């Protein structure tokens, strides 16, 4: 007998067919998951997820339409969760569109109660990996943007004070320390002031 899960994971189910939804819900329960809410469509998906805070979203449909994909994209952007889609349509365009919208796993073969738990665990792992990559990319992007701001501010200081780059950097760092601010914030302020004065031309 396997050990019980450390935490009962919660699921939101989206299915417009009550009979099919009942089968899926029972498969979730049998696999140790708790269905906290069932929706007939994805119209208010983001709002429902914000309200119930499920660990993941299960969507069981014949084929994802444009409205469904738009709502999934909005959820992925505003309140990301692992999304597993069980669909009857195996057209590669639909699969690609669903993945772009944020689906962690797209399953065509239908739900199999014996493999639900493993499937959902893979979906959660994929979601976490994607979120980690996304966070890393955003961090790199932010660092590059910060670097650009600091370089631009240094250039303006060099021009305004007729000094070299090390002196400009030192002045920028001193301002940040004196004001107890991040160098990026000080750089942004300097750029704004200099542009108002026409110093960036």
PAZAPA-4460 file (N, C-alpha, C; in steps of 0.05 Angstrom, whole numbers, plus 32768, in hexadecimal, padded with zeros to 4 digits):
% residues 201
    n_x    n_y    n_z   ca_x   ca_y   ca_z    c_x    c_y    c_z   seq   type   mol
   8011   7FE8   8000   8000   8000   8000   8012   8019   8000     1      X     A
   800C   802B   7FED   801D   8043   7FEA   8016   8057   8000     2      X     A
   802A   8068   8007   8027   807C   801B   8015   8092   8011     3      X     A
   8004   809E   8022   7FF2   80B3   801A   8003   80CC   8012     4      X     A
   7FF8   80DC   7FFF   8007   80F4   7FF7   800A   8108   800E     5      X     A
   8020   8117   800E   8024   812B   8023   800F   8140   8023     6      X     A
   8006   8148   800C   7FF2   815D   800A   7FDE   8155   7FF5     7      X     A
   7FC4   8158   7FFC   7FAF   8152   7FE9   7FAE   8168   7FD4     8      X     A
   7FB4   8162   7FBC   7FB4   8176   7FA7   7F98   817B   7F9D     9      X     A
   7F92   8195   7F98   7F77   819C   7F90   7F76   81A1   7F72    10      X     A
   7F60   819C   7F66   7F5C   819D   7F49   7F43   81AC   7F42    11      X     A
   7F45   81BD   7F2D   7F2D   81C9   7F22   7F27   81BB   7F07    12      X     A
   7F0F   81B2   7F03   7F08   81A3   7EEB   7EF6   81B4   7ED9    13      X     A
   7EFD   81B5   7EBF   7EEE   81C3   7EAB   7EE3   81AE   7E97    14      X     A
   7EC9   81AA   7E97   7EBD   8195   7E85   7EA0   819D   7E81    15      X     A
   7E97   819E   7E68   7E7C   81A6   7E62   7E68   818F   7E60    16      X     A
   7E72   8176   7E66   7E60   815F   7E65   7E5F   8153   7E81    17      X     A
   7E49   8155   7E8F   7E47   814C   7EAB   7E4F   812E   7EAF    18      X     A
   7E46   811D   7E9D   7E4D   8100   7EA0   7E6B   80FB   7E9E    19      X     A
   7E77   8107   7E8A   7E94   8104   7E87   7EA3   8111   7E9E    20      X     A
   7E99   8128   7EA7   7EA6   8137   7EBD   7EA6   8126   7ED7    21      X     A
   7E8F   8117   7EDB   7E8D   8106   7EF3   7EA2   80F0   7EF2    22      X     A
   7EA7   80E5   7EDA   7EBB   80D0   7ED7   7ED7   80DA   7EDD    23      X     A
   7EDC   80F2   7ED2   7EF7   80FE   7ED6   7EFB   8105   7EF4    24      X     A
   7EE6   8110   7F00   7EE7   8118   7F1C   7EED   8100   7F2E    25      X     A
   7EDF   80E9   7F27   7EE4   80D1   7F37   7F00   80C7   7F34    26      X     A
   7F0B   80C9   7F1B   7F26   80C1   7F16   7F3A   80D2   7F26    27      X     A
   7F34   80EC   7F28   7F45   80FE   7F38   7F44   80F6   7F56    28      X     A
   7F2C   80F0   7F60   7F29   80E9   7F7C   7F37   80CE   7F82    29      X     A
   7F34   80BB   7F6F   7F41   80A1   7F72   7F60   80A4   7F73    30      X     A
   7F6A   80B9   7F66   7F87   80BD   7F64   7F92   80CF   7F7B    31      X     A
   7F80   80D6   7F8D   7F88   80E6   7FA5   7F86   8104   7FA1    32      X     A
   7F77   810D   7F8D   7F74   812A   7F89   7F57   8132   7F91    33      X     A
   7F55   814B   7F98   7F3A   8155   7FA0   7F31   816B   7F8D    34      X     A
   7F1A   8166   7F81   7F0F   8179   7F6D   7F00   818F   7F7D    35      X     A
   7F0B   81A8   7F7C   7EFF   81BD   7F8C   7EE9   81CC   7F7D    36      X     A
   7EE9   81CA   7F62   7ED5   81D8   7F53   7ED3   81CC   7F37    37      X     A
   7EBB   81CC   7F2C   7EB7   81C3   7F10   7EAA   81D9   7F00    38      X     A
   7EB6   81DF   7EE9   7EAC   81F3   7ED7   7EA2   81E6   7EBD    39      X     A
   7E8D   81F1   7EB1   7E83   81E7   7E98   7E94   81F1   7E80    40      X     A
   7EA0   8209   7E84   7EB1   8214   7E6F   7EC7   8225   7E7C    41      X     A
   7ED9   822F   7E6B   7EF0   823E   7E75   7EEB   825C   7E75    42      X     A
   7ED2   8264   7E72   7ECC   8281   7E70   7ED7   8291   7E87    43      X     A
   7ED2   8288   7EA0   7EDC   8296   7EB8   7EF2   8286   7EC6    44      X     A
   7F03   827A   7EB6   7F18   8268   7EC1   7F2B   8277   7ED4    45      X     A
   7F35   828E   7ECB   7F49   829D   7EDC   7F3C   82A5   7EF6    46      X     A
   7F23   82AF   7EF5   7F16   82B8   7F0D   7F11   82A1   7F20    47      X     A
   7F08   828A   7F15   7F03   8272   7F25   7F1C   8267   7F32    48      X     A
   7F32   8268   7F24   7F4C   825E   7F2F   7F55   8271   7F45    49      X     A
   7F52   828B   7F41   7F59   829F   7F55   7F49   829B   7F6F    50      X     A
   7F30   8294   7F6B   7F1E   828F   7F82   7F24   8275   7F91    51      X     A
   7F28   8260   7F82   7F2B   8245   7F8F   7F49   823D   7F93    52      X     A
   7F5B   8249   7F85   7F78   8243   7F87   7F7E   8225   7F86    53      X     A
   7F75   8217   7F70   7F7B   81FB   7F6D   7F98   81F7   7F67    54      X     A
   7FA3   81DF   7F6C   7FBE   81D9   7F66   7FC2   81D5   7F48    55      X     A
   7FAD   81CC   7F3A   7FAE   81C8   7F1D   7F93   81C9   7F11    56      X     A
   7F92   81CC   7EF6   7F79   81CD   7EE7   7F78   81B6   7ED3    57      X     A
   7F61   81A8   7ED3   7F5D   8192   7EC1   7F47   819B   7EAD    58      X     A
   7F4C   8199   7E94   7F39   81A0   7E7F   7F33   8188   7E6E    59      X     A
   7F19   8180   7E6D   7F11   8168   7E5E   7EFD   8171   7E49    60      X     A
   7F06   8172   7E30   7EF5   817C   7E1A   7EFB   816C   7E01    61      X     A
   7EE9   8171   7DEC   7EEE   8163   7DD3   7F05   8170   7DC4    62      X     A
   7F04   818B   7DC3   7F19   819A   7DB5   7F1A   81B6   7DBF    63      X     A
   7F32   81C1   7DC5   7F34   81DC   7DCF   7F2D   81F1   7DBA    64      X     A
   7F19   8203   7DC0   7F13   8218   7DAE   7F22   8231   7DB5    65      X     A
   7F1E   8246   7DA5   7F2E   825F   7DA9   7F29   826B   7DC4    66      X     A
   7F0F   826C   7DCD   7F09   8277   7DE7   7F17   8268   7DFE    67      X     A
   7F17   824E   7DFB   7F24   823D   7E10   7F41   8243   7E11    68      X     A
   7F4E   8245   7DFA   7F6B   824B   7DF8   7F72   8266   7E03    69      X     A
   7F60   827A   7DFD   7F65   8296   7E07   7F63   8297   7E25    70      X     A
   7F4F   8288   7E30   7F4C   8288   7E4E   7F63   8279   7E5B    71      X     A
   7F6D   8264   7E4F   7F84   8256   7E5A   7F9D   8268   7E59    72      X     A
   7FA0   8277   7E43   7FB7   8289   7E41   7FB6   829E   7E56    73      X     A
   7F9E   82A9   7E5B   7F9B   82BD   7E70   7FA2   82B2   7E8B    74      X     A
   7F99   8299   7E91   7F9F   828C   7EAA   7FBD   8288   7EAD    75      X     A
   7FCA   827F   7E98   7FE7   827A   7E98   7FF6   8293   7E9E    76      X     A
   7FEC   82AA   7E94   7FF9   82C3   7E98   7FF4   82CF   7EB4    77      X     A
   7FDB   82CE   7EBC   7FD3   82DB   7ED5   7FD6   82CA   7EEE    78      X     A
   7FD0   82B0   7EEC   7FD0   829F   7F04   7FD7   8282   7EFC    79      X     A
   7FF0   827E   7EF3   7FF8   8265   7EE7   7FF4   824D   7EF9    80      X     A
   7FEB   8237   7EEC   7FE6   821D   7EF9   7FED   8208   7EE5    81      X     A
   7FF4   81F0   7EEF   7FF6   81D9   7EDC   7FDA   81D4   7ED0    82      X     A
   7FD9   81D1   7EB5   7FC0   81CC   7EA7   7FC3   81B2   7E98    83      X     A
   7FB1   819F   7E9D   7FB1   8186   7E8E   7F97   8185   7E7D    84      X     A
   7F9A   8180   7E64   7F83   817F   7E52   7F7F   8163   7E47    85      X     A
   7F67   8159   7E4B   7F5F   8140   7E3F   7F4D   8147   7E27    86      X     A
   7F55   8140   7E0F   7F46   8148   7DF7   7F43   8131   7DE4    87      X     A
   7F2F   8132   7DD3   7F2B   811E   7DBF   7F39   8125   7DA5    88      X     A
   7F3E   813F   7DA1   7F4A   8149   7D89   7F69   8147   7D8B    89      X     A
   7F75   8138   7D78   7F92   8135   7D79   7FA0   8144   7D63    90      X     A
   7F93   8157   7D56   7F9F   8168   7D42   7FB7   8177   7D4D    91      X     A
   7FCD   8176   7D3F   7FE6   8182   7D4A   7FE3   81A0   7D4E    92      X     A
   7FD2   81AD   7D3E   7FCE   81CA   7D42   7FC1   81D0   7D5D    93      X     A
   7FAD   81BF   7D64   7F9F   81C2   7D7D   7FB2   81BD   7D95    94      X     A
   7FC3   81A8   7D91   7FD6   81A1   7DA6   7FE9   81B8   7DAB    95      X     A
   7FF4   81C3   7D95   8008   81D9   7D96   7FFB   81F2   7DA2    96      X     A
   7FE2   81F8   7D9A   7FD4   820F   7DA5   7FD0   820C   7DC3    97      X     A
   7FC8   81F4   7DCB   7FC3   81EF   7DE8   7FDD   81F2   7DF8    98      X     A
   7FF3   81E8   7DEE   800D   81EA   7DFB   8015   8207   7DFE    99      X     A
   8011   8216   7DE8   8018   8233   7DE9   8007   8242   7DFD   100      X     A
   7FEE   8238   7E01   7FDC   8245   7E14   7FE2   823E   7E31   101      X     A
   7FF5   822B   7E35   7FFE   8224   7E50   7FF8   8208   7E5A   102      X     A
   7FEE   81F7   7E48   7FE8   81DB   7E50   8002   81CC   7E56   103      X     A
   8003   81BF   7E6D   801A   81B0   7E75   801A   8194   7E6A   104      X     A
   8002   8189   7E66   7FFF   816E   7E5A   7FE5   816D   7E49   105      X     A
   7FE8   8163   7E31   7FD1   8161   7E1E   7FCD   8143   7E19   106      X     A
   7FB7   8138   7E22   7FB2   811B   7E21   7F9B   8115   7E0E   107      X     A
   7FA0   8104   7DFA   7F8C   80FE   7DE6   7F7E   80E3   7DEB   108      X     A
   7F8D   80D1   7DF8   7F82   80B6   7DFC   7F6B   80B4   7E0F   109      X     A
   7F64   80CA   7E1C   7F4F   80C9   7E30   7F5A   80C3   7E4C   110      X     A
   7F49   80C5   7E60   7F52   80C2   7E7B   7F54   80A5   7E83   111      X     A
   7F6A   809E   7E8F   7F6E   8082   7E99   7F73   8084   7EB7   112      X     A
   7F60   807B   7EC7   7F63   807F   7EE4   7F7D   8073   7EEF   113      X     A
   7F88   805F   7EE2   7FA0   8052   7EEB   7FB9   8064   7EE7   114      X     A
   7FB8   8076   7ED4   7FD0   8086   7ECE   7FCC   80A4   7ED4   115      X     A
   7FB5   80AB   7EE0   7FAF   80C7   7EE6   7FC4   80D4   7EF8   116      X     A
   7FCB   80C6   7F0E   7FDD   80D2   7F21   7FF9   80D7   7F14   117      X     A
   8003   80C4   7F05   801D   80C7   7EF8   801C   80DE   7EE4   118      X     A
   8006   80DF   7ED5   8003   80F4   7EC1   8003   8110   7ECD   119      X     A
   7FF4   8113   7EE3   7FF2   812D   7EF0   800C   8135   7EFD   120      X     A
   801B   8121   7F07   8035   8127   7F13   8048   8131   7EFE   121      X     A
   8047   8125   7EE6   8058   812E   7ED0   8051   814A   7EC8   122      X     A
   8037   814F   7EC7   802D   816A   7EBF   8037   817F   7ED3   123      X     A
   8036   8179   7EED   803F   818B   7F01   805D   8190   7EFF   124      X     A
   806C   817A   7EFA   8089   817D   7EF6   8090   818E   7EDE   125      X     A
   8081   818A   7EC8   8086   819A   7EB0   807F   81B7   7EB5   126      X     A
   8069   81BC   7EC3   8061   81D7   7ECA   8076   81E6   7EDA   127      X     A
   8080   81D8   7EEF   8094   81E4   7F00   80AE   81EA   7EF1   128      X     A
   80B6   81D7   7EDF   80CE   81DC   7ECF   80CA   81F4   7EBD   129      X     A
   80B3   81F6   7EB1   80AD   820D   7E9F   80AD   8227   7EAF   130      X     A
   80A1   8227   7EC6   80A0   823F   7ED7   80BC   8248   7EDF   131      X     A
   80CD   8234   7EE6   80E9   823A   7EED   80F8   8246   7ED6   132      X     A
   80F4   823B   7EBE   8101   8247   7EA6   80F7   8263   7EA1   133      X     A
   80DD   8266   7EA3   80D1   8280   7E9F   80DB   8295   7EB2   134      X     A
   80DD   828D   7ECB   80E8   829F   7EE0   8105   82A6   7EDB   135      X     A
   8114   8292   7ED2   8131   8297   7ECC   8133   82AA   7EB4   136      X     A
   8123   82A7   7E9F   8124   82B8   7E88   811C   82D5   7E90   137      X     A
   8107   82D7   7EA0   80FE   82F2   7EA9   8114   82FF   7EB9   138      X     A
   8122   82F0   7ECA   8138   82FB   7EDA   814F   8305   7EC8   139      X     A
   8156   82F5   7EB4   816B   82FD   7EA1   8162   8317   7E92   140      X     A
   8149   8317   7E89   813F   832E   7E7B   813F   8347   7E8C   141      X     A
   8138   8343   7EA6   8138   835A   7EB9   8154   8364   7EBD   142      X     A
   8167   8351   7EC0   8183   8359   7EC4   818E   8369   7EAC   143      X     A
   8186   8360   7E94   818F   836E   7E7B   8183   838A   7E7A   144      X     A
   8169   838C   7E81   815C   83A6   7E81   8169   83B9   7E96   145      X     A
   8170   83AD   7EAE   817D   83BD   7EC3   8198   83C7   7EB9   146      X     A
   81A7   83B5   7EAB   81C1   83BC   7EA1   81C0   83D3   7E8D   147      X     A
   81AB   83D2   7E7C   81A7   83E7   7E68   81A1   8402   7E75   148      X     A
   8191   8401   7E8A   818A   841A   7E98   81A3   8426   7EA5   149      X     A
   81B2   8415   7EB2   81CB   841F   7EC0   81DF   842A   7EAC   150      X     A
   81E2   841B   7E95   81F4   8425   7E80   81EC   8440   7E75   151      X     A
   81D1   8442   7E71   81C7   845C   7E66   81CB   8472   7E7A   152      X     A
   81C6   846D   7E93   81CA   8481   7EA8   81E7   8489   7EAA   153      X     A
   81F9   8475   7EA9   8216   847B   7EA9   821E   848D   7E92   154      X     A
   8213   8487   7E7B   8219   8497   7E63   8211   84B4   7E67   155      X     A
   81F9   84B8   7E73   81EF   84D3   7E77   8200   84E2   7E8C   156      X     A
   8209   84D4   7EA1   821A   84E0   7EB6   8235   84E7   7EA9   157      X     A
   8240   84D5   7E99   825A   84DB   7E8C   8258   84F4   7E7B   158      X     A
   8242   84F6   7E6D   823E   850D   7E5B   823A   8527   7E6B   159      X     A
   822A   8525   7E80   8222   853D   7E90   823A   8546   7EA1   160      X     A
   8249   8534   7EAD   825E   853B   7EBF   827A   8539   7EB3   161      X     A
   827B   8533   7E99   8294   8531   7E8B   82A8   851E   7E99   162      X     A
   829E   8506   7EA0   82AF   84F3   7EAE   82B1   84D9   7E9F   163      X     A
   82C2   84C6   7EA8   82C4   84AC   7E9B   82B0   8499   7EA7   164      X     A
   82AF   8481   7E9C   829B   846D   7EA4   829E   8464   7EC1   165      X     A
   82B7   845E   7ECB   82B9   8456   7EE8   82AF   846C   7EFB   166      X     A
   82B5   8485   7EF4   82AB   849B   7F05   828D   849D   7F05   167      X     A
   8282   8499   7EED   8264   849A   7EEA   8257   8484   7EFA   168      X     A
   8263   846C   7EF9   8258   8455   7F07   825A   845A   7F26   169      X     A
   8271   8465   7F2E   8275   846B   7F4A   8260   8480   7F54   170      X     A
   825B   8494   7F44   8247   84A8   7F4B   822B   849C   7F4D   171      X     A
   8225   848A   7F3A   820B   847D   7F3A   8208   846B   7F53   172      X     A
   821D   845C   7F59   821C   844A   7F70   8219   845B   7F8B   173      X     A
   8228   8471   7F8C   8226   8482   7FA4   820A   848E   7FA8   174      X     A
   81FE   8496   7F92   81E2   84A0   7F93   81CF   848B   7F9E   175      X     A
   81D3   8472   7F94   81C2   845C   7F9C   81C6   8456   7FBA   176      X     A
   81DF   8457   7FC3   81E4   8452   7FE0   81D9   8468   7FF1   177      X     A
   81DD   8481   7FE8   81D3   8498   7FF8   81B5   8498   7FFB   178      X     A
   81A8   848F   7FE6   818B   848F   7FE6   817F   8474   7FEF   179      X     A
   8190   8461   7FF4   8187   8446   7FFC   8174   843A   7FE6   180      X     A
   817C   843E   7FCD   816C   8434   7FB7   817D   8421   7FA6   181      X     A
   816F   8412   7F95   817D   8400   7F82   8189   8412   7F6D   182      X     A
   81A0   840A   7F62   81AD   8419   7F4D   819B   841C   7F35   183      X     A
   818B   8408   7F2F   8178   8409   7F18   8164   8420   7F1C   184      X     A
   815A   8422   7F35   8146   8438   7F3A   8153   8453   7F37   185      X     A
   816B   8456   7F42   817A   846F   7F40   8180   8476   7F22   186      X     A
   8188   8461   7F13   818E   8465   7EF7   8175   846E   7EE8   187      X     A
   815E   8462   7EEF   8145   846A   7EE2   813E   8487   7EE8   188      X     A
   8142   848F   7F01   813D   84AB   7F09   814F   84BE   7EFA   189      X     A
   8169   84B7   7EF8   817C   84C8   7EEA   8174   84CC   7ECC   190      X     A
   816D   84B5   7EC0   8165   84B6   7EA4   814C   84C9   7EA0   191      X     A
   8139   84C6   7EB2   8120   84D7   7EB1   8127   84F4   7EB3   192      X     A
   8138   84FB   7EC7   8140   8517   7ECC   8150   8522   7EB4   193      X     A
   8163   8512   7EAB   8174   851B   7E94   8163   851F   7E7B   194      X     A
   8150   850D   7E77   8140   850F   7E5F   812E   8528   7E60   195      X     A
   8124   852F   7E78   8115   8547   7E7C   8126   8560   7E76   196      X     A
   813F   855E   7E7E   8152   8574   7E7A   815D   8575   7E5D   197      X     A
   8156   855F   7E4E   8161   855E   7E33   817D   8553   7E33   198      X     A
   8185   8547   7E49   81A1   853D   7E4B   81A6   8524   7E3C   199      X     A
   8191   8516   7E33   8195   84FC   7E25   8198   8500   7E07   200      X     A
   8195   8519   7DFE   8197   851E   7DE1   81B4   8521   7DD9   201      X     A
***
